[in-house]
């Protein structure tokens, strides 16, 4: 098996297309906290993640950071795809949250295969449409869902079953697209109820059941 077999959407590639992808792409390894791309930069490759996580975030004019989505193993970055297709520069920033292993498909190969290969084109646009749907869900959450419910969901999700998570109030605010002060007030309320305890840069989940009940109440 080569790296193509890690992506189910590439299983139907024609043999010549598969061979070209393998021969003309490069496996790259990036350390944690590497900035993969940023505003004003033009994409040179489409990255398909083999291992690790990339956080894509945007900074508003007022300086507030908002996490748009994460790219996990087996996925590609929708913003990179959009910029490659439209020949535009990035408008957001991509940061490696962990060590990352990825396949870098050069722009010239991407352009040619999108034009020539129906199976590759289907793979690209299927991944694109799925992520766009996810982004609409993020917008809906920010616009309509209560902050306490979203914060409970985020605490449970980021902790991944552990009893604590390392995150500042500012980082949690960026995750939810809101102000740090809002998160601080909500964490204080959670602490008053006995659901969490907070320390510098750490949130301890002391009542996961209560948080889970709130998270599913919306």
C-alpha positions in Angstrom: 0.0 0.0 0.0 1.2 3.5 -0.8 -0.2 6.8 0.7 -3.0 6.9 -1.9 -4.7 3.9 -0.2 -5.0 6.1 2.9 -7.7 8.2 1.1 -10.8 6.3 0.1 -11.7 8.9 -2.5 -8.6 8.2 -4.5 -9.3 4.5 -4.8 -10.9 4.9 -8.3 -7.9 6.8 -9.8 -6.8 5.7 -13.2 -3.4 3.8 -13.0 -1.6 6.6 -14.8 -3.0 9.3 -12.6 -2.1 7.2 -9.5 1.4 6.7 -10.7 1.8 10.5 -11.4 0.6 11.5 -8.0 3.0 9.1 -6.3 6.0 10.1 -8.4 5.5 13.8 -8.4 4.2 14.4 -4.9 6.4 14.6 -1.8 6.0 13.4 1.7 6.7 16.2 4.2 7.1 16.2 8.0 6.4 19.4 9.9 7.0 20.0 13.6 4.3 21.2 16.0 3.5 24.9 15.8 4.7 25.3 12.2 2.8 27.9 10.3 1.8 26.2 7.1 0.2 29.2 5.4 -1.0 32.7 6.2 -2.9 35.7 4.9 -1.5 37.1 1.7 0.5 34.0 0.8 -0.3 32.0 -2.4 -0.6 28.2 -2.0 2.1 26.1 -3.7 0.8 22.7 -2.9 -2.3 20.8 -1.9 -1.6 19.1 1.4 -3.3 15.7 2.2 -2.7 14.9 5.8 -1.4 11.4 6.7 -0.9 12.1 10.4 -1.4 15.0 12.8 -3.8 17.9 13.0 -3.8 21.4 11.5 -5.8 24.3 12.9 -7.2 26.9 10.5 -8.0 30.2 12.1 -8.8 33.8 11.0 -8.1 37.0 12.8 -10.7 39.7 12.6 -10.0 43.4 12.1 -10.4 43.9 15.8 -7.7 41.3 16.5 -9.9 38.5 17.7 -9.0 35.0 16.6 -11.6 32.6 15.4 -10.9 28.9 14.8 -12.7 28.0 11.5 -11.9 24.2 11.4 -9.3 21.6 11.9 -7.8 19.3 9.3 -7.2 15.7 10.5 -5.4 12.6 9.0 -7.2 11.5 5.8 -8.4 15.0 5.0 -7.3 18.0 2.9 -7.7 21.8 3.6 -10.7 23.4 1.9 -9.2 26.8 2.1 -6.1 25.6 0.2 -8.4 23.9 -2.4 -10.4 27.1 -2.8 -7.3 29.3 -3.2 -5.7 26.8 -5.7 -8.9 26.8 -7.8 -9.4 30.5 -7.7 -5.7 31.5 -8.0 -6.1 33.6 -4.9 -4.0 34.2 -1.8 -4.9 32.8 1.6 -7.2 34.8 3.9 -6.6 32.8 7.0 -3.8 31.0 8.8 -3.0 27.3 9.1 -1.0 26.0 12.1 0.3 22.5 12.9 -1.2 21.6 16.3 0.9 18.5 16.4 3.7 17.0 14.4 2.3 16.6 10.9 3.0 14.2 8.1 1.4 15.1 4.8 1.5 14.6 1.1 2.3 17.8 -0.9 0.8 17.8 -4.4 2.4 20.6 -6.4 0.1 23.2 -7.9 1.0 22.3 -11.5 0.1 18.6 -10.8 -3.1 19.7 -9.1 -4.2 22.0 -11.9 -3.5 19.4 -14.6 -5.2 16.5 -12.8 -8.3 18.6 -12.0 -8.6 19.4 -15.7 -7.8 15.9 -17.0 -9.0 13.3 -14.5 -12.6 13.0 -13.6 -11.9 10.7 -10.6 -9.4 13.2 -9.1 -11.7 16.1 -9.8 -14.5 14.2 -8.0 -12.2 13.6 -5.0 -11.3 17.2 -4.8 -14.8 18.6 -5.0 -16.3 16.0 -2.7 -13.9 16.9 0.0 -14.5 20.6 -0.7 -18.3 20.2 -0.4 -18.1 18.3 2.9 -15.9 21.0 4.5 -18.1 23.8 3.2 -21.0 22.1 5.0 -18.9 22.0 8.1 -18.2 25.7 7.8 -21.8 26.6 7.5 -22.4 24.6 10.7 -19.7 26.7 12.5 -21.4 29.9 11.3 -24.8 28.6 12.5 -23.4 27.7 15.9 -21.8 31.2 16.4 -24.9 32.9 15.2 -27.6 30.9 17.0 -26.4 28.6 19.7 -26.0 29.7 23.3 -22.4 30.2 24.5 -22.8 28.0 27.6 -23.9 25.0 25.4 -21.1 25.5 22.9 -18.5 25.9 25.7 -19.6 22.7 27.3 -19.4 20.9 23.9 -15.9 22.4 23.3 -14.6 21.5 26.8 -15.7 17.9 26.3 -14.4 17.6 22.8 -11.0 19.1 23.4 -10.4 17.1 26.6 -10.9 13.9 24.6 -12.1 11.9 27.7 -9.4 13.3 30.0 -10.2 15.1 33.3 -8.5 18.3 32.2 -7.4 20.3 29.2 -4.7 22.8 28.7 -6.2 26.0 27.3 -6.3 29.6 28.2 -9.5 31.7 28.2 -8.3 33.4 25.1 -7.8 30.1 23.3 -11.2 28.9 24.2 -12.6 32.2 23.0 -10.9 31.7 19.7 -12.4 28.2 19.5 -15.9 29.6 19.9 -15.5 32.9 18.0 -16.3 35.1 21.0 -14.6 37.4 23.4 -12.3 36.3 26.2 -14.4 38.1 28.7 -17.5 36.0 27.7 -15.6 32.8 28.2 -14.2 33.9 31.6 -17.7 34.7 32.9 -19.1 31.4 31.6 -16.2 29.4 33.2 -16.8 31.2 36.5 -20.5 30.1 36.3 -19.5 26.5 35.5 -17.1 26.7 38.5 -19.8 28.0 40.8 -22.0 25.0 39.8 -19.1 22.6 40.6 -18.7 21.5 37.0 -15.1 22.8 36.4 -12.1 24.2 38.3 -9.8 26.6 36.6 -6.1 27.3 37.0 -3.6 29.2 34.9 -3.9 27.7 31.4 -5.8 24.6 32.6 -9.4 23.7 33.0 -10.3 20.7 35.2 -13.6 18.9 34.3 -15.0 18.0 37.7 -18.5 17.0 36.6 -18.4 15.6 33.0 -22.0 14.3 33.4 -23.4 17.8 34.0 -21.4 19.2 31.1 -22.5 16.4 28.9 -26.2 17.1 29.8 -25.8 20.8 29.0 -23.9 20.0 25.7 -26.8 17.9 24.5 -29.5 20.3 25.7 -29.4 22.3 22.5 
